[in-house]
Amino acid sequence: MDPCVPARYPAARLHGSQLQCWEHFGSNLIRSSRPNFLTESSRPQNSSSELTSSAASIDGDAASKGTAHLKSQPAAQTANGSAEASTSQKAGENGGSRAESRDTSKGNFHHYPFYSPRFWHGMRPGSWWRLLRQGRFRVHPSRLLLAIAITFATPFNTLLHWLQSLLFRRKLADAELHGPPVFIVGHWRSGTTLLHELMVRDERLSSPSTFQCFAPSHFLVSEWFFRRFAAWLLPGKRPMDNMAAGWERPQEDEFALMNLGQPSPYRRIAFPNEPAVDMDFLDFDGVSDDERQSWMVALRSFLLTVSIGTGRPLIIKSPTHTGRVGWLAREFPEAKFIHITRDPRDLFPSTCRLWRGLDDVQALQNPSHVHNEQYVLECLSRMYEAFHTQRDSIESTRMIDVRFEDLTENPIETLRTIYETLRLSDFESVEPTIREWAESEHKHYQRNQHQLPPDKEAMILDAWHEYFERYGYR
């Protein structure tokens, strides 16, 4: 790899001579012609203060200083939001989350610039049109310019897709997974991202990056440009928490599938005032065989394309996969699964805040948030009804249950158990860096103390009683 292009995060590091040549050519071309405002000194730089274990991806963040197998990179911008903590007393979501504990519908959010891309900018015209049609074109006048900008952006995604298909035709045809994938599943804000961030720093493992999930149709030819010259497009932190943002950070593959035009519950974020869409795709209940197969083909194709650039086994994290584990196990017969749980008294208010933050930033409407609580209740119930049924078809040697509380209180032993149970690789190679993280950043780890009103707690105790009982949170 060209030494002038730093591989700052092993999860997103490019691989292969063809990619190196393409990146080297593009870098030299841009370097000779770029305007002054894109000079290195004027672009935002990642500071060491970003190396926190605060969390949110919509999940959490964990960071450590790198060694031979673990790289020192901040966590990903993902759709989950699990570990709400910080490695400094000021960092993390905890400092500003007491309002969340008192009121799940209110809270302060970081500014998201008007020029920063939204999810939908990565779509191609057909997918964008279907999204608008699904929302019955009910775009609020205040978001009309955003919708117009996305409309003009989508054709460029098609052009870049054609270019990628031409330049990487042979590699795409010969692509293969470099080992069985590992799926991290669990409810939003349950710790999936914290776990994801810790595991994916292992240089022997990899993960889709934020840019790859944003622009899944052409990232092989475009990611180098955005990571080098367009880092300024993203804000320093995500809106809903103190977790730093960046194109290179690990991300949920669900966003990639959505932008590729596949049905996804995340499409509701565009039109949050309308009835929730694609809920059948949380568990594939009621989905036809053809639709499910089309979805699986899109997932496999995306993971194969990611593998071209990484050359390593993939760690896949997405809460939406929780109710799909049985189908994923059939599609990937050697895949492993890590299931993580958390006290629902923390999950509920934190997830409500998550959707509020995403809707405010990403929606094409002015969100009312009136349906958020019911949506959170329904999603967990539906996902876990399917999960509890489907997991019986998966061999016990392929799945492990982890508690968020154990992960945060004893991360070293928790990760050791995961590595040994699933036979991922030798944990001793990465243990020193995990231990360094635990003894430095993690010692300041602070969990939010949510205090639900009695009526809200009674509501989730009734709606999620099986989750409470099965995982010992009663």
Wavefront OBJ file of the C-alpha trace (Angstrom):
o trace
v 0.000 0.000 0.000
v 1.271 3.485 -0.813
v 2.995 4.673 2.359
v 1.621 8.175 1.826
v -1.868 6.840 2.481
v -2.108 5.897 6.182
v -4.114 2.772 6.993
v -5.561 4.375 10.100
v -8.073 1.666 10.781
v -7.523 -2.003 9.972
v -11.242 -2.495 9.438
v -11.205 -0.236 6.419
v -7.650 -0.697 5.131
v -7.439 -1.262 1.401
v -5.770 -4.375 0.022
v -4.335 -5.418 -3.322
v -2.036 -3.945 -5.941
v -4.845 -2.731 -8.175
v -6.328 -0.683 -5.347
v -2.908 0.704 -4.509
v -2.298 1.827 -8.068
v -5.726 3.413 -8.362
v -5.297 5.242 -5.062
v -1.755 6.382 -5.931
v -2.859 7.727 -9.309
v -5.857 9.542 -7.838
v -3.903 10.992 -4.943
v -1.255 12.453 -7.250
v -3.892 13.841 -9.583
v -5.829 15.537 -6.815
v -2.681 16.731 -5.052
v -1.660 18.622 -8.196
v -5.003 20.329 -8.728
v -6.898 20.603 -5.437
v -8.036 24.044 -4.269
v -6.529 25.675 -1.224
v -9.477 24.958 1.031
v -8.737 21.253 0.799
v -5.158 21.533 1.953
v -4.054 19.318 4.778
v -3.770 22.197 7.216
v -7.346 23.334 6.677
v -9.046 19.971 7.056
v -10.215 18.861 10.495
v -7.771 16.530 12.181
v -8.567 13.657 14.481
v -7.233 14.451 17.922
v -6.170 12.073 20.595
v -9.189 13.117 22.612
v -11.310 11.167 20.146
v -9.797 7.926 21.414
v -12.589 7.273 23.834
v -14.684 4.341 24.825
v -17.820 6.400 24.718
v -20.589 4.825 22.809
v -23.715 5.305 21.177
v -24.550 3.732 15.708
v -26.572 4.364 16.655
v -24.188 2.262 19.486
v -21.105 2.686 21.538
v -17.478 3.370 21.142
v -14.388 1.808 22.566
v -10.821 2.689 21.843
v -7.383 1.671 22.802
v -3.805 2.386 21.822
v -2.614 0.031 19.119
v -0.077 -2.762 19.187
v 0.811 -5.433 16.658
v -2.750 -6.722 16.460
v -4.905 -3.854 17.698
v -4.961 -0.409 16.135
v -5.511 2.802 18.057
v -8.544 4.178 16.311
v -11.770 5.756 17.545
v -14.997 3.886 17.192
v -17.373 3.794 14.292
v -20.386 5.852 13.456
v -23.023 3.109 13.423
v -26.795 2.653 13.806
v -26.831 1.113 17.166
v -25.548 3.109 20.081
v -24.728 0.704 22.796
v -22.037 1.675 25.207
v -22.926 5.040 26.566
v -19.729 5.767 28.316
v -16.553 7.795 28.111
v -12.851 7.456 28.662
v -12.650 10.859 30.212
v -14.838 12.454 32.794
v -16.018 14.957 30.209
v -16.382 12.605 27.269
v -19.155 10.197 26.468
v -22.849 10.436 26.529
v -23.023 10.152 30.277
v -22.424 13.805 31.004
v -25.445 14.931 29.053
v -27.622 11.905 29.548
v -29.244 12.733 32.843
v -31.855 14.643 30.893
v -32.406 11.431 28.952
v -33.043 9.591 32.190
v -35.675 12.109 33.164
v -37.286 12.471 29.758
v -36.719 10.027 26.918
v -38.083 12.439 24.335
v -35.785 15.379 25.069
v -32.068 15.951 25.071
v -29.283 18.018 23.599
v -27.693 16.877 20.370
v -24.524 17.874 18.599
v -24.877 20.135 15.572
v -24.986 18.344 12.219
v -23.955 20.767 9.419
v -26.284 21.366 6.518
v -23.548 20.364 4.057
v -22.899 16.984 5.683
v -24.256 14.056 3.662
v -27.315 12.166 4.803
v -27.799 8.442 4.393
v -29.812 8.931 1.238
v -27.009 10.687 -0.675
v -25.440 7.264 -1.252
v -28.435 5.868 -3.132
v -28.764 5.404 -6.851
v -31.759 7.053 -8.620
v -33.992 3.970 -8.588
v -33.547 3.359 -4.866
v -34.062 7.051 -4.099
v -37.251 7.165 -6.172
v -38.653 4.084 -4.422
v -37.899 5.654 -1.038
v -39.753 8.836 -1.980
v -42.678 6.838 -3.335
v -42.802 4.713 -0.189
v -43.041 7.936 1.846
v -45.731 9.199 -0.526
v -43.495 12.178 -1.371
v -44.455 13.854 1.885
v -41.322 15.959 2.108
v -41.625 18.933 4.437
v -40.976 22.302 2.737
v -38.074 22.936 5.112
v -36.375 19.760 3.826
v -37.139 20.337 0.156
v -33.672 21.646 -0.706
v -32.184 18.573 0.930
v -34.371 16.327 -1.224
v -33.364 18.247 -4.357
v -29.673 17.939 -3.494
v -30.020 14.196 -3.011
v -31.849 13.919 -6.321
v -28.931 15.585 -8.127
v -26.379 13.445 -6.268
v -27.833 10.035 -7.042
v -26.920 9.910 -10.762
v -23.252 10.303 -9.842
v -23.540 7.129 -7.758
v -24.654 5.311 -10.885
v -21.755 6.680 -12.923
v -19.260 5.633 -10.270
v -20.931 2.221 -10.060
v -20.358 1.743 -13.782
v -16.731 2.786 -13.359
v -16.236 0.324 -10.506
v -17.855 -2.473 -12.514
v -15.468 -1.768 -15.379
v -12.240 -1.413 -13.393
v -12.895 -4.219 -10.932
v -14.783 -6.617 -13.162
v -12.332 -9.484 -12.668
v -11.861 -8.933 -8.931
v -15.625 -8.745 -8.385
v -16.111 -12.000 -10.293
v -13.411 -13.778 -8.267
v -14.234 -12.259 -4.853
v -14.537 -14.569 -1.871
v -14.951 -14.316 1.878
v -11.696 -14.768 3.754
v -13.072 -16.953 6.499
v -16.519 -17.308 8.073
v -18.147 -14.015 9.094
v -18.931 -13.220 12.715
v -22.278 -11.517 13.335
v -22.745 -9.352 16.438
v -26.452 -9.067 17.228
v -28.551 -7.529 19.959
v -30.921 -4.631 20.476
v -29.869 -1.077 19.719
v -27.876 0.471 22.569
v -27.131 -2.944 24.047
v -23.359 -2.769 23.580
v -23.000 -4.172 20.074
v -20.790 -1.339 18.885
v -18.581 -1.358 21.962
v -17.967 -5.050 21.340
v -17.584 -4.461 17.604
v -14.997 -1.737 18.133
v -12.893 -3.872 20.462
v -12.907 -6.917 18.202
v -12.376 -5.223 14.875
v -9.154 -3.575 16.005
v -7.591 -6.994 15.763
v -5.593 -6.788 12.524
v -6.659 -10.316 11.680
v -10.275 -9.164 11.467
v -12.085 -6.551 9.423
v -15.424 -4.773 9.026
v -17.313 -2.592 6.534
v -16.416 1.072 6.959
v -18.798 4.004 7.226
v -18.074 5.070 3.666
v -18.534 1.557 2.311
v -21.990 1.416 3.881
v -22.795 4.961 2.738
v -21.777 4.341 -0.893
v -22.032 0.558 -1.323
v -22.307 0.712 -5.101
v -18.935 2.319 -5.828
v -16.651 2.491 -2.773
v -13.819 0.565 -4.459
v -13.175 3.565 -6.716
v -14.281 6.419 -4.451
v -13.460 5.650 -0.820
v -9.828 6.748 -1.100
v -10.947 10.213 -2.241
v -13.474 10.803 0.516
v -11.157 9.530 3.245
v -8.275 11.706 2.049
v -9.936 14.865 0.753
v -13.507 14.957 2.093
v -13.171 14.112 5.762
v -14.385 17.657 6.469
v -17.861 16.722 5.196
v -18.600 14.849 8.421
v -18.909 16.626 11.773
v -16.483 15.855 14.548
v -19.128 13.994 16.540
v -22.390 12.254 15.825
v -25.557 14.175 16.694
v -26.832 11.872 19.443
v -23.636 11.342 21.447
v -19.979 12.272 21.862
v -18.684 9.572 19.588
v -16.446 10.913 16.833
v -17.488 10.493 13.213
v -15.352 9.426 10.261
v -15.507 7.698 6.904
v -13.045 5.017 8.053
v -15.016 3.904 11.088
v -16.792 0.531 11.213
v -20.451 0.698 10.289
v -23.617 -1.392 10.093
v -24.147 -3.273 6.866
v -27.888 -2.558 7.164
v -27.230 0.940 5.822
v -25.476 -0.511 2.798
v -28.391 -2.812 2.047
v -30.810 0.087 2.398
v -28.807 2.257 -0.009
v -28.595 -0.645 -2.440
v -32.385 -0.531 -2.617
v -33.209 -3.479 -0.380
v -36.144 -3.231 2.052
v -35.005 -2.141 5.505
v -36.704 -0.871 8.671
v -34.207 2.001 8.580
v -36.127 3.509 5.666
v -38.607 4.839 8.224
v -35.968 7.398 9.255
v -36.635 9.313 6.032
v -40.356 9.644 6.791
v -40.691 9.196 10.559
v -44.204 10.677 10.727
v -45.553 7.929 8.479
v -46.301 4.355 9.591
v -43.162 2.262 10.080
v -42.106 0.397 6.933
v -40.478 -2.949 6.158
v -41.101 -4.314 9.629
v -41.398 -7.784 8.071
v -37.692 -7.579 7.318
v -36.865 -7.535 11.017
v -37.614 -11.267 11.104
v -38.521 -12.196 7.482
v -41.971 -13.200 8.699
v -44.334 -12.741 5.777
v -41.501 -12.061 3.328
v -41.688 -14.129 0.149
v -38.929 -16.551 -0.768
v -37.969 -14.412 -3.772
v -37.726 -11.244 -1.690
v -35.700 -12.953 1.002
v -33.357 -14.493 -1.547
v -32.883 -11.133 -3.263
v -31.993 -9.607 0.104
v -29.508 -12.384 0.868
v -27.886 -12.038 -2.555
v -27.443 -8.304 -1.938
v -25.901 -8.953 1.482
v -23.471 -11.555 0.180
v -22.523 -9.377 -2.781
v -21.785 -6.441 -0.502
v -19.678 -8.517 1.883
v -17.743 -10.000 -1.038
v -17.010 -6.522 -2.357
v -15.826 -5.400 1.067
v -13.577 -8.457 1.227
v -11.786 -7.338 -1.935
v -10.450 -4.362 -0.030
v -9.699 -6.036 3.292
v -8.576 -9.598 2.611
v -9.566 -10.666 6.133
v -12.542 -12.287 7.921
v -15.404 -9.876 8.555
v -17.023 -8.844 11.817
v -20.581 -7.806 10.962
v -22.630 -5.793 13.426
v -26.255 -4.834 13.007
v -29.111 -4.918 15.531
v -31.536 -5.615 12.704
v -29.883 -9.007 12.169
v -31.082 -10.178 15.596
v -34.352 -11.545 14.236
v -32.655 -13.008 11.154
v -30.015 -15.243 12.760
v -31.591 -18.475 11.544
v -31.644 -17.320 7.935
v -28.126 -15.915 8.173
v -26.896 -19.225 9.595
v -28.313 -21.011 6.541
v -26.818 -18.529 4.089
v -23.411 -18.642 5.812
v -23.128 -22.209 7.181
v -19.878 -21.534 9.060
v -20.804 -18.114 10.450
v -20.480 -17.392 14.183
v -22.859 -15.274 16.266
v -22.300 -13.093 19.333
v -25.507 -12.038 21.053
v -25.346 -9.229 23.606
v -28.028 -8.116 26.075
v -28.484 -5.169 28.416
v -30.869 -4.089 31.154
v -34.047 -2.935 29.382
v -34.357 -0.066 31.852
v -31.330 1.392 30.095
v -32.184 0.165 26.609
v -35.565 1.845 26.422
v -34.739 5.511 27.173
v -31.448 5.309 25.305
v -33.059 3.886 22.167
v -35.793 6.517 22.261
v -33.089 9.165 22.328
v -31.275 7.437 19.491
v -34.238 7.546 17.125
v -34.970 11.140 18.062
v -31.430 12.156 17.160
v -31.434 10.271 13.867
v -34.863 11.501 12.841
v -33.981 15.141 13.545
v -30.898 14.951 11.333
v -31.796 12.501 8.582
v -35.547 12.863 8.049
v -37.219 14.491 5.058
v -39.977 15.604 7.416
v -40.115 17.601 10.632
v -40.376 14.605 12.979
v -43.047 14.663 15.653
v -41.509 11.763 17.625
v -44.961 10.772 18.867
v -44.572 7.151 17.736
v -41.021 6.564 18.973
v -41.836 4.767 22.210
v -44.294 2.391 20.587
v -41.828 1.740 17.781
v -39.091 0.812 20.265
v -41.440 -1.528 22.112
v -42.572 -3.250 18.932
v -39.100 -3.692 17.456
v -37.656 -5.498 20.464
v -40.709 -7.724 20.846
v -40.685 -8.697 17.195
v -36.935 -9.190 16.912
v -36.660 -11.355 20.008
v -39.681 -13.494 19.301
v -37.922 -14.484 16.076
v -34.490 -14.711 17.699
v -35.643 -17.101 20.429
v -37.274 -19.330 17.829
v -34.449 -19.304 15.298
v -31.502 -19.733 17.641
v -32.567 -23.304 18.390
v -31.579 -24.221 14.825
v -28.014 -22.949 15.322
v -25.375 -25.180 16.880
v -24.339 -24.049 20.345
v -20.702 -23.947 19.225
v -21.578 -21.181 16.775
v -23.266 -18.780 19.189
v -22.418 -17.148 22.499
v -24.449 -14.867 24.776
v -22.758 -11.865 26.354
v -24.075 -9.338 28.862
v -23.254 -5.671 28.428
v -22.696 -5.451 32.154
v -20.037 -8.187 32.003
v -18.363 -6.612 28.987
v -17.972 -3.271 30.719
v -17.007 -4.657 34.120
v -14.542 -7.287 32.891
v -13.782 -6.726 29.190
v -10.637 -8.860 29.092
v -12.244 -12.051 30.385
v -15.396 -11.425 28.343
v -13.412 -11.133 25.128
v -11.286 -14.121 26.062
v -14.438 -16.194 26.504
v -15.736 -15.057 23.112
v -12.494 -15.906 21.334
v -12.190 -19.310 22.985
v -15.853 -20.329 22.702
v -16.146 -19.424 19.027
v -12.554 -20.488 18.276
v -11.862 -17.223 16.481
v -8.078 -17.144 17.006
v -5.645 -16.929 19.888
v -6.677 -14.196 22.274
v -3.186 -13.921 23.732
v -2.080 -11.987 20.655
v -4.468 -9.122 21.358
v -4.750 -9.367 25.137
v -1.927 -6.892 25.910
v -3.650 -4.096 24.018
v -7.049 -4.903 25.475
v -5.465 -4.837 28.912
v -3.811 -1.490 28.192
v -7.165 -0.081 27.123
v -8.862 -1.487 30.222
v -6.238 -0.029 32.534
v -6.219 3.416 30.945
v -9.264 4.675 29.033
v -11.672 2.121 30.422
v -10.990 2.939 34.062
v -12.947 6.168 33.533
v -15.800 4.283 31.898
v -19.098 5.710 33.147
v -22.485 4.148 32.602
v -25.614 6.229 32.340
v -27.920 5.824 35.293
v -31.383 5.852 33.784
v -34.247 6.394 36.187
v -37.451 5.635 34.369
v -40.722 6.985 35.737
v -42.724 4.177 37.379
v -45.294 4.118 34.587
v -42.621 3.714 31.898
v -40.880 0.953 33.813
v -44.167 -0.854 34.298
v -44.844 -0.507 30.583
v -41.596 -2.157 29.483
v -41.827 -4.798 32.222
v -45.132 -5.835 30.709
v -44.142 -5.540 27.030
v -40.690 -7.119 27.381
v -41.328 -9.556 30.230
v -39.737 -12.490 28.412
v -36.519 -10.538 27.799
v -36.416 -9.523 31.480
v -36.890 -13.103 32.634
v -34.714 -14.950 30.127
v -31.680 -12.722 30.580
v -31.974 -12.098 34.310
v -32.954 -8.442 34.437
v -36.139 -8.783 36.462
l 1 2 3 4 5 6 7 8 9 10 11 12 13 14 15 16 17 18 19 20 21 22 23 24 25 26 27 28 29 30 31 32 33 34 35 36 37 38 39 40 41 42 43 44 45 46 47 48 49 50 51 52 53 54 55 56
l 57 58 59 60 61 62 63 64 65 66 67 68 69 70 71 72 73 74 75 76 77 78 79 80 81 82 83 84 85 86 87 88 89 90 91 92 93 94 95 96 97 98 99 100 101 102 103 104 105 106 107 108 109 110 111 112 113 114 115 116 117 118 119 120 121 122 123 124 125 126 127 128 129 130 131 132 133 134 135 136 137 138 139 140 141 142 143 144 145 146 147 148 149 150 151 152 153 154 155 156 157 158 159 160 161 162 163 164 165 166 167 168 169 170 171 172 173 174 175 176 177 178 179 180 181 182 183 184 185 186 187 188 189 190 191 192 193 194 195 196 197 198 199 200 201 202 203 204 205 206 207 208 209 210 211 212 213 214 215 216 217 218 219 220 221 222 223 224 225 226 227 228 229 230 231 232 233 234 235 236 237 238 239 240 241 242 243 244 245 246 247 248 249 250 251 252 253 254 255 256 257 258 259 260 261 262 263 264 265 266 267 268 269 270 271 272 273 274 275 276 277 278 279 280 281 282 283 284 285 286 287 288 289 290 291 292 293 294 295 296 297 298 299 300 301 302 303 304 305 306 307 308 309 310 311 312 313 314 315 316 317 318 319 320 321 322 323 324 325 326 327 328 329 330 331 332 333 334 335 336 337 338 339 340 341 342 343 344 345 346 347 348 349 350 351 352 353 354 355 356 357 358 359 360 361 362 363 364 365 366 367 368 369 370 371 372 373 374 375 376 377 378 379 380 381 382 383 384 385 386 387 388 389 390 391 392 393 394 395 396 397 398 399 400 401 402 403 404 405 406 407 408 409 410 411 412 413 414 415 416 417 418 419 420 421 422 423 424 425 426 427 428 429 430 431 432 433 434 435 436 437 438 439 440 441 442 443 444 445 446 447 448 449 450 451 452 453 454 455 456 457 458 459 460 461 462 463 464 465 466 467 468 469 470 471 472 473 474
